[in-house]
């Protein structure tokens, strides 16, 4: 990891709550695992894009 970065390991009862927790950090982040969270975040990205008309 480079300067100004950190690694966070956490869990939650649902993927929705975990995605919300990451989004409210207010900083850029990279998700490495689990693949189910990556898929969930992609679905949210697409849904939010449609809501914004993009």
N, CA and C atoms as a LAMMPS dump frame, in Angstrom:
ITEM: TIMESTEP
0
ITEM: NUMBER OF ATOMS
162
ITEM: BOX BOUNDS ff ff ff
-5.0000000000000000e+02 5.0000000000000000e+02
-5.0000000000000000e+02 5.0000000000000000e+02
-5.0000000000000000e+02 5.0000000000000000e+02
ITEM: ATOMS id mol type element x y z
1 1 1 N 0.831 -1.176 0
2 1 2 C 0 0 0
3 1 3 C 0.875 1.238 0
4 2 1 N 0.384 2.24 -0.658
5 2 2 C 1.137 3.474 -0.745
6 2 3 C 0.822 4.446 0.377
7 3 1 N 1.551 5.502 0.385
8 3 2 C 1.349 6.561 1.375
9 3 3 C -0.061 7.134 1.225
10 4 1 N -0.71 7.383 2.328
11 4 2 C -2.053 7.949 2.288
12 4 3 C -3.134 6.916 2.022
13 5 1 N -2.818 5.637 2.147
14 5 2 C -3.807 4.586 1.938
15 5 3 C -3.909 3.734 3.197
16 6 1 N -4.976 2.98 3.262
17 6 2 C -5.133 2.04 4.36
18 6 3 C -5.935 0.852 3.857
19 7 1 N -5.955 -0.182 4.64
20 7 2 C -6.749 -1.37 4.322
21 7 3 C -7.805 -1.501 5.4
22 8 1 N -9.035 -1.691 4.958
23 8 2 C -10.137 -1.869 5.892
24 8 3 C -10.75 -3.23 5.667
25 9 1 N -10.878 -3.976 6.712
26 9 2 C -11.556 -5.265 6.652
27 9 3 C -12.755 -5.164 7.564
28 10 1 N -13.887 -5.483 7.008
29 10 2 C -15.092 -5.355 7.81
30 10 3 C -16.165 -6.294 7.316
31 11 1 N -17.243 -6.246 7.979
32 11 2 C -18.357 -7.092 7.604
33 11 3 C -19.656 -6.4 7.951
34 12 1 N -20.716 -6.977 7.489
35 12 2 C -22.051 -6.451 7.751
36 12 3 C -23.046 -7.576 7.552
37 13 1 N -24.248 -7.361 8.031
38 13 2 C -25.298 -8.375 7.897
39 13 3 C -25.809 -8.494 6.464
40 14 1 N -25.74 -7.381 5.708
41 14 2 C -26.234 -7.403 4.331
42 14 3 C -25.253 -6.672 3.42
43 15 1 N -25.313 -7.004 2.143
44 15 2 C -24.492 -6.294 1.163
45 15 3 C -24.927 -4.84 1.043
46 16 1 N -26.235 -4.579 1.185
47 16 2 C -26.718 -3.193 1.137
48 16 3 C -26.062 -2.347 2.216
49 17 1 N -26.023 -2.877 3.436
50 17 2 C -25.436 -2.105 4.534
51 17 3 C -23.937 -1.911 4.335
52 18 1 N -23.261 -2.92 3.848
53 18 2 C -21.829 -2.804 3.604
54 18 3 C -21.551 -1.776 2.516
55 19 1 N -22.321 -1.791 1.438
56 19 2 C -22.163 -0.812 0.358
57 19 3 C -22.419 0.601 0.886
58 20 1 N -23.468 0.765 1.693
59 20 2 C -23.772 2.065 2.282
60 20 3 C -22.631 2.534 3.183
61 21 1 N -22.093 1.648 3.984
62 21 2 C -20.996 1.996 4.882
63 21 3 C -19.779 2.48 4.109
64 22 1 N -19.477 1.831 3.013
65 22 2 C -18.346 2.254 2.185
66 22 3 C -18.606 3.599 1.534
67 23 1 N -19.814 3.776 1
68 23 2 C -20.142 5.013 0.291
69 23 3 C -20.109 6.226 1.216
70 24 1 N -20.497 6.052 2.462
71 24 2 C -20.55 7.196 3.376
72 24 3 C -19.198 7.569 3.956
73 25 1 N -18.15 6.826 3.613
74 25 2 C -16.812 7.19 4.078
75 25 3 C -16.371 8.536 3.506
76 26 1 N -16.877 8.871 2.329
77 26 2 C -16.531 10.148 1.725
78 26 3 C -15.161 10.181 1.085
79 27 1 N -14.655 9.025 0.683
80 27 2 C -13.361 8.966 0.016
81 27 3 C -13.402 7.864 -1.043
82 28 1 N -12.442 7.896 -1.93
83 28 2 C -12.337 6.838 -2.934
84 28 3 C -11.94 5.537 -2.246
85 29 1 N -12.386 4.437 -2.824
86 29 2 C -12.016 3.14 -2.276
87 29 3 C -11.994 2.104 -3.381
88 30 1 N -11.303 1.023 -3.141
89 30 2 C -11.211 -0.106 -4.069
90 30 3 C -11.646 -1.35 -3.304
91 31 1 N -12.577 -2.088 -3.875
92 31 2 C -13.043 -3.328 -3.26
93 31 3 C -12.333 -4.497 -3.936
94 32 1 N -11.69 -5.336 -3.155
95 32 2 C -10.996 -6.502 -3.695
96 32 3 C -11.828 -7.772 -3.554
97 33 1 N -12.525 -7.909 -2.467
98 33 2 C -13.342 -9.085 -2.199
99 33 3 C -14.49 -8.689 -1.294
100 34 1 N -15.511 -9.394 -1.23
101 34 2 C -15.889 -10.59 -1.982
102 34 3 C -16.503 -10.214 -3.323
103 35 1 N -16.504 -11.139 -4.265
104 35 2 C -17.064 -10.872 -5.593
105 35 3 C -18.538 -10.468 -5.527
106 36 1 N -19.255 -10.966 -4.523
107 36 2 C -20.672 -10.611 -4.4
108 36 3 C -20.845 -9.12 -4.104
109 37 1 N -19.925 -8.546 -3.336
110 37 2 C -19.994 -7.11 -3.061
111 37 3 C -19.684 -6.313 -4.314
112 38 1 N -18.71 -6.763 -5.085
113 38 2 C -18.402 -6.083 -6.347
114 38 3 C -19.623 -6.07 -7.264
115 39 1 N -20.294 -7.196 -7.384
116 39 2 C -21.49 -7.275 -8.227
117 39 3 C -22.59 -6.371 -7.681
118 40 1 N -22.746 -6.341 -6.37
119 40 2 C -23.775 -5.507 -5.749
120 40 3 C -23.493 -4.024 -6.004
121 41 1 N -22.242 -3.617 -5.88
122 41 2 C -21.875 -2.225 -6.141
123 41 3 C -22.101 -1.862 -7.605
124 42 1 N -21.831 -2.773 -8.506
125 42 2 C -22.103 -2.511 -9.93
126 42 3 C -23.599 -2.332 -10.171
127 43 1 N -24.413 -3.165 -9.548
128 43 2 C -25.87 -3.027 -9.674
129 43 3 C -26.34 -1.676 -9.143
130 44 1 N -25.798 -1.27 -7.995
131 44 2 C -26.157 0.038 -7.438
132 44 3 C -25.722 1.171 -8.354
133 45 1 N -24.513 1.063 -8.915
134 45 2 C -24.026 2.076 -9.86
135 45 3 C -24.98 2.214 -11.025
136 46 1 N -25.405 1.088 -11.578
137 46 2 C -26.306 1.123 -12.726
138 46 3 C -27.666 1.717 -12.347
139 47 1 N -28.192 1.329 -11.198
140 47 2 C -29.484 1.83 -10.745
141 47 3 C -29.432 3.34 -10.493
142 48 1 N -28.362 3.805 -9.842
143 48 2 C -28.213 5.236 -9.594
144 48 3 C -28.02 6.008 -10.891
145 49 1 N -27.294 5.42 -11.835
146 49 2 C -27.123 6.058 -13.138
147 49 3 C -28.454 6.244 -13.847
148 50 1 N -29.295 5.237 -13.777
149 50 2 C -30.631 5.349 -14.394
150 50 3 C -31.453 6.418 -13.689
151 51 1 N -31.326 6.524 -12.38
152 51 2 C -32.07 7.533 -11.631
153 51 3 C -31.642 8.935 -12.007
154 52 1 N -30.368 9.08 -12.373
155 52 2 C -29.849 10.385 -12.77
156 52 3 C -30.008 10.659 -14.257
157 53 1 N -30.537 9.685 -14.986
158 53 2 C -30.715 9.858 -16.417
159 53 3 C -29.438 9.687 -17.2
160 54 1 N -28.448 8.979 -16.634
161 54 2 C -27.182 8.765 -17.345
162 54 3 C -27.123 7.38 -17.935
